[in-house]
Amino acid sequence: MVGADEQDVVTVDVARWSALAEAVLADAQRAGELTLTFVDGNEMAALNAEHMGAAGPTDVLSFPLDDGSDAVADGVPELLGDVVVCPEVAAAQAAGHAGTLDDELALLVVHGVLHVLGHDHVDAADATAMRERERALLRAHHWHGAAPIGFRQEHA
């Protein structure tokens, strides 16, 4: 697990969010190399345009690498992928989404790692399953109990 903070707009605890990402991987019984990078709005907008064809910054992007078929060959760890989070966007949307910046960042980290692990929300059934998995992981590794009142996974 490699974590990096390449922005200075919002203070983030890289070690804490890296530990959450590692917990999600452990829960899924997956081991390998994952990077978690925090970037500013300009960098996220550039990544969003390049990889998604969308204008402006988004909250989280995931870039899966290996498909898991060769998980560990000759002691070489699987390259899981990269999760890129924009704390600036997270701060702007937290009140209308997860409720607090802390919960917003936790949700984005879990969401991004799940995408790297192959989860998606293209159709309604997949979206429901992914939201349920996010909540379970947040209960287990972020809140260590029930979700706080006001937490939501869908934007208001």
N, C-alpha and C positions, 0 to 999 in steps of 0.2 A: 504494500500500500504506500503510495506516494501522495502526499498532500502539499498544495502550494497556494499561497495567497498572492495573486498578481494584481491586486487592486488596493486602493487606499480610501475608498468611498465609505465603506461600512466595516467596522471592526468585526473580524470573525476569528473564532478559536479553531484553527486548522486541525489541531490534535484531537479536539473533541469530535469534530465532524468526520475526521478520518476514522476514529474509533467506531462511530456509528456505521459508517460504510463497511468496515471490517466485520461488525456484528451482523449486518445484513448478509454478507458473504458467508460467514460461519453458519448462520441460520439456514442458508440454502445449501450448506455442505459443499461450498465451492472455494477453492483456493487458487490463487494466481495473482498476477500483477494488475492492479487497478490504480489509476490516477484520479485524484479529486482536485480540481483546480477552481479557484475563485477568481473571476475576472470582472473588469468594469463594464459599464454599458456599451462603450464604443467597441471594445473587443468582442463582446457578446453579439452586438449588431453585425459585426463583420463575419463572425462564425455563422450566425443565423442566415445571413444572405448567401454565404458560400455553400453551406450544406443543406439548408432547408428552402432556399429561394424566397425567404420572407424578409420584409423590411423591418428594421428596428431590433432592439434587444429582446430576448426572451428570458425566462427565468432559469431554465436548465436545458442542457443538451447532453445527449449520451452518444457515445461512439463505441459500439461493441467491436471487438477485434476477432478473437477466435470463436469458433462455433461450439467449442466444448468437445468435439469429437476426438481430439488428441490432447486431452486434459493435461497430462504430464508425461512427456516423452524424455527418457534418459535424464531425469532430474531437472529438466528445463520447465519452469512454471508456465502455465497457460497465461497467455496475454489476454486478459479479460476485456480491457478497454479503458475509456476515459469518460469521466463525468465532469462537466463544466457548469458551474453555478454562478449566477450573477446576483450578488447580494444587494446591489443597487435596485434591481427589479424586485427582488424579494421584499425589500423594505417598503417599496412603493405599493405593493399589492397585498402585504400581510394582513392589514385590517379587513379587507374584503375577501380574504381567502382563508388561510389557516388561523387567523386571529392575532397572533403575535409574531414578531420577527423570529424568535427562537423556534416556534413551531413551524413557521414557514420554511426556514432553512432545513430543519429536520425532515420535513415532508419532501423538499426538493432533493435532498441527498438520497433518501430512501427511494424516491421515484426514479431518480437517475440511475441508481445501482440496479434496480429491478429491470429497467430497460436494457442495461448492459447484459443482464442475465437472461434476456430473451422475452420478458413480459412486455405486453403492449396493450393499447386501449383503442384499437381500430374500430371494433364493433362493441355494441352494448354489453354483451356477455363478457368480453375480455376486459372492458372498462370496469365492470362491477367486480370481477375477480381481482383485478389489479388494485382497486381501491380497498377491498377487503384485506388483501395482503399487506398493503401499506399500513392500514390501521393496526393490524396484528403486530407488525414489526415496530411501529411507533410505541404501542402499548408495552411491548417487551423490552425495547432498547432505548427509548427516549423518555417516556413518561414513567415507566415502571409501574403502570397501573392504567386506570381508565383515561380516556381522552378528556381534556378539559372542556368545560361548557364553552360553546362558541366555536370550537374547532370544526372546520369543514374542509373538504378536499376539492370541492367545486367552487369556482369563483362566483361571488355574489352578483 
